[in-house]
């Protein structure tokens, strides 16, 4: 029997997990491991390449968001008495998200941004 959480329970679970950079890194690792399981044995498997790139993009997105949390960017905000996910964490545009984590210890080159754009 599948037990469904109500909206308040879902928000509570997400907000407690999302505050920890490790949660994002673990999610990224699972996505990367899934992408690695996709093999391209036949040239006609371009649909598999798209799925692979999607999973890798999701893994990068999770790493970037984890770094944002590590650097102190809050995931959750209170608006009109209720809890909401900040708009920046709703984005899936890894090119724009990567700009939020620019720092000398993690240089992102123009070539990197071109890859993220794709």
N, C-alpha and C positions, 0 to 999 in steps of 0.2 A: 504494500500500500504506500503510495507516494504522499508524503506530507508536504504541503505547500506553506511557505512562510508568508505572513502578511507583509504589506509594504513596510511597516515600521520595523519588523524583524529583519527584513532584507537590508534596509538602510543601516541599521545598527551593525549588522555583520560586516557590510562593506566598509563602513566608516572605521570600524576597529581594525580590520585587516589593511585597509589602504593607507593607514598612517605609518606603516612599517616598510622601509625600503626593501627588506628581505622578501616580503610577500611578492613584490613586483619582480624581483630577481628570480625567485623560484618559478613564478608563472612564465617568465621569459625562457628559463631553462627547459620547462616542459614543452613549450612551443618549438624551441630549437630542436629538441630531441624528436618531436613529431615530424618536423621538416626533414630531418636527417633520414627518416625511415622511408621517405619517398624516393624511389629509384627511377631513373630514366633509361630503361633498357631499349626502348623503341623510339625512333625519331618522331613518330606521329603522336607522341604523348605530350603535346604542348599544354593540354589541360592540367597535367601533373606539374608542369613547370609553374603554371600560374598558382596552383595550390601551394607549391613549395615557397614561392616568393611571398604569397599572402602570409603564410605561417612565419617566415623569416621577418617580414615587416611587422607582424604583431609582436614577435619576440623583441625586436628593436624598440618598438613603442613601449613595451613594458619596462625595458631597461632604462629608457629615457625618463619615463614617469617615476621609476624608482629613484633615479638620480635627482629628479626634481624634489621628491619627498625628502631625500637625504640632505639636500641643500636648504630645506626649510620651507618649501612652498606647500601651503596647506591644501589638502584635497577637498576638505569639507568646509562649508561656510553656512552660517545661519542667516536666513532671509525671512523676514516677517514671522519670526517665531518657529520656523521649521528648518530642518537640515537639508542642504542641497550639495550636490557635487559641483565644485567650481568648474566654470566653462572650459578652462584650459585642459582639465582632465577628461572632458567629454570628447575632445578632439582626437582624431585618428591621423592627422596630418603630421607624419613624423618629420618632415622637412621643417615645418614651423615649430614643432615641439623641440627639435634639436637646438634651435636658436635660443631656447629658454635655459639651456644647460651649458652654454659656452663658458669655458674657463681655461686658463693657461695650462692646467694639468691635463686637459682633455681637448686638444686642438682638433677642430673639424675643418677640413680643407674644402676648397671649392669643388674638388672632385667628389669628396664625400657627400656634399650637398646635392650634387647631380645624381648620385646613386640613390639618395634618399628621395629625391623628387620622382624617380622612376618607380 
